Amino acid sequence: MTTETTTPAPAPAFPMEPGESYTIRRKVLRLFGAAFHVFDRQGRLVAYCEQKAFKLKEDIRLYADENGAREWLLIRARRMLDFAATYDVLTPDGAALGSLRRRGLRSTFVRDSWLVFAPDGRELARLEEEGSSLLVLARRHLDFVSLFLPQRFVLRRADGAPIARYRQHFHLLVYRLGIALERPDPVLDERMIIATGCLICAIEGRQAGG
């Protein structure tokens, strides 16, 4: 009888920020597609994603390791080229954890904003970009502003209580997003919080220096 040994993933070559539970890193200098890693507080690899380029319909598959042998989470857009896109978050066996919907007009002209729903369609939380309206507009149109004053988001329950905060860290070669959990939520699965960060990294990161 033989026993399998698993080689632990190497710790990320950057200091984890105090209070952050997860860090997502996306390589910027890639010709096509994107690749990003999700690390936990101890620097262990939680999930890995190779995102293909030129896809009309987003299909983000997260794996438990870089080999891609075992799926960890699936984030799938419902429609192609949807201005106010809705993304379903699924487990590897197809069970729905919930969905996220980008608020199209608001995210384009005011500030990035997402709605988070339970599998039955109930709204559980809202994600909003933080900062003054002037700063948000400057990030969109002036590249140096997004580099030195990167995006921050807060995920709040319907009653306004913060669930998690997302912070982009300045780096020229790597898009890095930290996730700080504010408090446990009895309804919102923690994997949905990570999935929200992955969408910020994969989609919002394209317009914020990615």
Secondary structure, DSSP 4 states (H G I P E B T S, - for coil): ------PPPPPPSSPPPTT-SEEEEEES--SSSEEEEEEETTS-EEEEEEEPSS-SS-EEEEESSTT--SEEEEEEESSTT-TT-EEEEE-TTS-EEEEEEE-HHHHHHT--EEEEE-TTS-EEEEEEE-S-HHHHHHHHH-HHHHHHS--EEEEEETTS-EEEEEEEEP-SSEEEEEEEE-S--SSS-HHHHHHHHHHHHHTGGGGTT-
